[in-house]
């Protein structure tokens, strides 16, 4: 069923909450580290996605994988980079450096949408992006500067916002592109199914990290937590995110995705005893303020034309 804008925003907030459990869950692991965490997370993600998509799409899943074309596989590569680069970057530099680097995602998405899709962004979106970026940078800048970050780690982390921006922009392009020779109201004009791209990304991520993770050392305790990550921190929210991208503009999706950082800090505070400190609280307030302000202004802008429309009375 089609989602309204408000419901899509609510679903995207849920997506970011699910994404944000990675940090607190990783704190519960006993033996699995680095590439092995990435491998098991992606592997469980791939298994969950295969089961879900087979139940949802049945034989159409294999047909779509065979006939999806370049767009589907490009989106799959984007998902692979997002799945993999975050964990790899964490092994090369500080978490703060990675998160600061990832915080440019909304700006990159807005630029991509402007350059490739010719979308004009309202001033409120640019201001919200700027304020949210300042907030996240404030949260982690002192730690990043204090501990010193690796240039290689920053370059690897840069792949996450770049891949995310490319993916959201591609999904927006596919959602709105006209199909030559097909009437807009005909069944053939339906948006191509891009959900299998999430599965492609998971399989590719698991495949490239398995050799780096060998020999595997995760305990049964670790596997239970990593299974939770694969299913509920990746598979479910990523499927929901693809659906949300059919409704919300790409910059707005990327802006809302910044909530992952805020939720992640709060969960680490409550679940692992990692107090964020004053800088994190101030930065989080800026991000949440930017998100709430953008949504309220957007709601007002959407309601204004309806309020100005003349009422039609029965005669």
N, C-alpha and C positions, 0 to 999 in steps of 0.2 A: 504494500500500500504506500502511496506517496506520503512523504513526511512534510509537515509544515515547517516554516523557518524556525519557529520556537522549539518544536520537538527536535529538529535537527541539532540545534544548539545544545539542548539538554542531553541528547545522545552523545555529542562530542565531548561534553564535560564528563560523562560517564567513561568514555574512552580514555580520556587523560587520567582519570582516577585509576583505572585498571593498569594503564601503562606505568603509573608511578609506583607500583608495588615492587618493582624490580630491586630497588636498593634495599628495602627492609627485608625482603625474602633472601637476597644474597647473603645478608648478615647471618642467616641461619645455617649456612652450608658448613660442612665439616672438612671435606677433602677436595672437592671440585674447585678448580681455580681457572682463571683466564680463559684460554681457548676452549677448555672442556665445558665451562659454563655456557659459552656461546653455542657450542655444538649441541649439547643436550637440550638447551632451550629451543633452538631451531628445529631439532629433530622431533621433539614432542609437539612443537607448533605444526610441523608438516603432517604428522600423524593425525592431529586433531582436525586440521583443515581438510585433509583427504576424507575423513569420515563425514565431516559436516557438509562438504560440497557434494559428495556422492549421495548423501541423503537428500540434499536440496536440489541438485541438478541432475542426478542419476547419470545416464549415459551421455547427457549433454556436456558433462565436464570434460570427458576425453575428446569429444568433438571440438569443443572450444579450445582445448590445448593444441589440437592439430591445426585448427584453422584461424586461430586468434590473430596471427600476423605480427608485424613488427611492434605495434602499439602494446599488445599484451605482453610480449617478452621484454620490451623496454621497461614497462611498469614493473615486471618481475625483477629485473635487474635493480631498479630503484629500491624495491623492498629488500632485496638482498643486501644492498649497501647500508640501508638503515638498520637492518637486523644486526649486521656484522660490525660495522665501523665503530659503533658506540663502545662495544665491549673491548675491541682491539685498542681503541684510543685510550681507554682507561688503563690498559697495561703499559702505555707509553708515557703518559703524563698524568697530571693531577685531575681528579674529578672536577674541580672548580674550573680548570682550563677547558675541559671538554664541554661543560655546561655553558660557559661563557661563549664558546665558539658556536654551540648549537642555538644560542639565543638569537642569532641573526636570521633564523629561518623565516619569520614573517616578512622581514624586509626583502629577503631574496625572493620569496614567493610573490610579493607584490611587484617587484621589478620584473620577474619572469612573466607574470600575467600582463603587465604593461607592454613588454617588448614583444612577446610571442602571440598574445591574444588580443592586443590593442585595447585592453580593459582600462578604463579610467577609474582610478580609485578615489573615493570621496576623501576630503581633507580629514575627516574624523578618523578614518582608517589609518592614514599616515601618522597622525598625531598619536593614536593608540599604539601603533607599532613602535614609534620612537619612545614613548613613555615606558612600555613594557620592556623594551630592550635595555633602557637605562636601569630599570628596576632589577633585572636579572644580572646585569653587569655589576651593579652595586652589591648584590648579594655575594658575589664570588670573586670580585676583582682583588680584594686585599689578600685573600688566600692564594690566588693564582700568582700574584706578584711576590708574595712572601716565600712561596715554596719553589718558584721557578718552574716554568713549563717547558716541555720539549717541543721544538718546532715540528718534528715529525709527528708527534702526537696531535698537535693542533691541525696539521694538514690532514691527518686521517679523520679527525673529528669533523673537519669541514665537509667531508663527504656526506655527513648525515643531513644537515640543512640543505645542501645542494641537491641531494637525491630526493629529499622530501619535497622541496619546491618544484623540482622537475616532475615528480609524480602527481602532485596536486594540480599542476598546470595542465599536464596531459589529460587527467581525468576531466577537468573542466572543458578542455578542447573537444574531447570525445562526446561529452554530454550535450554540447551546443552546436556541433558542426552540422551543416546541412548535408544530406546524402543525395547526390545527383540522381535525378530520374525517379525519386521515391517521394510520394506524397507525405507530408508531415504527419497526417492522421493514420497512415497505413501501418500494419503490424511490422512491416519490414524496416520502418523508420525508428524502431526502438533502439535505445542506447546499447551498444555492445556490452556483453557481460565481462567485466574486468575483475571479478572476484578470483578467478583462477590465477591471476598475477600474484596474489598474496601467497598462494601455494608454491608457485614457481620460486619466489624469493626465499621461502623457508627451505625448500629442497636445496637450492644453490648455496645458501648460507651454511647448512649442515654439511654439504659435500666439501666445501673449501676449508672448513675449520676442523674436520675430522682428522686429517693427517697431522695438523698442528696440535691437536689435543691428545694424540696417542702417546703413550699408553693411558687408557682411561682409568681414573682413580676414584670416581664418585662412589660414595657409599649408598646403601638403600635409603638411608635418611636423606641424603642429598637428592637422590632421584625423585623422591616424593615432592620435594620443594621445587625441583627443576621442572617436573611435570606440571605443577601448578603454574609456573611461569609460562611454560609453552602453551598451555591451554587458555588460561585466564588473563595472562599479561600480554600475550601476543595474538593468538588465534582469534579469540572472540573480539577484542577491541579493533583489530585490523580489519576484520570483516565489517564491523560496524562503521569504521572510518571510511571505507570505500562507499558505503551507502550514503553517508553524510556528505561526501564530496559530490554527490549527484544533486544536492540541494543548496549547500552553502558555497559562496565564492571562495576560490582558492586562498586568497589572503586571510579571509576570516577563519577558515579551517586552521591555517598555520598559526594565526594569532591565538585561537582557543587552545591549540596544542601546547602553548607555553604553560598552561595550568599544570602540566605534568611535572614541571620543576617545582612548583609551589606545593602540590600534593606530595611529591617525593620527599621534600624537606620536612613536611609535617609528619608523614608516616615514619620517617627515620627518627624524628624527635620522640614520638609516642612509642613506636615499636622497638627501637634500638637504643633509646636514651641519648641520641645525638642532638643536643640542644643547638638550635640554629644561630642564636645570638642576635644582637640588635641589628646588624647589617642585613641579615636574612629577613628579619621581620619588616624592616623598612622597605627592602626591595620587593618582598612579597606584596606589601600593601600597594606599591606602585603598579605592579602587574595586575593585581585583581581590580584596582581602580580603573586601569586602562581598559580591561575587558568589560567591566560593568558599564563604564561610560560609553564605550563603543556600541554595546548592545542596546542601551537605552536610547542613544541618539539614532541608531538604525531603526529601532521600533517606532520612534517618533516620525522619522522620515517616511516609513512605509505607511503609517496611519494618516499622515497629513493629506495625501491626495484623496483618500476615501472620505475624509471629513469635509473636503472642499467640494466634492461631487454633489450636484444638485439632486435632491430627492425626487423620485418618480412616483407620482400618485396615480391611483386608478381613477379613470373617468367613467 
